[in-house]
């Protein structure tokens, strides 16, 4: 039996590195930058005013005092968008607005509150420091500066900066294309009333949603019966457009024989028991000419979702180029005693809450059954009990994996 950590390592060590692609800057949001973006321009592009006031020559206003104002002639107005800025001569000022180009010769801007707001002439009652309230060209970014580095997560600020330096497109690590497929002759699609012995295909929807939340571009294929011809056709068609294939199906049924036969003809997949509960039966390998990674999960909904959290989510984040592959863990006090099977790492559904006196408490939700989807929907975390621990006493600390959406 393989440990959880050994199976994770086997998966991550076999994953490819996805090459960067060129995307529109808004489409690159949430991805990692795949190039050194070097600015060809200055930011700001020109000297301009940061405030509403008067552009002046400092030499003309040095003597200004609240009780002894300096009077200057207002010779023009400078508004944002004006293509040219006149030069100041001695004894003059320009009424200026935020974002407007600074007149030649001006070396300070006097705030409106320090003046009488004059139109033809203005009384200035206080001298600003040299360079005050001026945004100089290039003080943010100079030509030749790296605006966004390789590996930087592209968020709203990076999108704005890319636009500011004139980029409409950028190289970025792509979202991995993940195809989710459920296999089983008993499965029917949502919207179909199941006959006796049939089940609604829950896993393809749940796993597709989990993959999308992890950051993947997801395609959910309709459930495929355990028929070799149909399954082989479906798999071959999906391999052309996917970077990771996630399958769920019964490991202890005749359908598994069909699945393993098809996958063995397409590539190499290893099936193993992993020391965990739920989700002990697992499969992983690569198939097709492109050696597409494939993860095989059990068909119980909770087993499939727990398997996704433990194995598929880190794989997707690896393909995205993320440095933090795993959800952060925390400690919480258990409100109830818990039992766990010896030799297996248990992942119990839980409800994590802040304690009024500090720290966290966690309560188990539902039982340990791998089919109890309602309790999974109520939970906001997984309680993780290590292999060498069979009991947790009430009030004892346990490790908890918060299931934060989009984290």
Helices and strands as residue ranges (DSSP letters): H 4-12, E 20-24, E 37-38, E 48-49, E 53-56, H 58-61, E 70-78, E 92-96, E 108-111, G 112-114, E 121-124, E 134-135, E 146-148, H 156-164, E 169-173, E 177-182, E 187-188, E 199-200, H 203-213, E 217-220, H 228-238, G 239-241, E 244-248, H 254-266, E 267-273, E 276-277, E 281-287, E 292-297, H 301-307, I 308-312, H 313-320, E 329-334, E 338-339, E 345-354, E 360-364, H 373-378, E 381-385, E 391-392, E 397-402
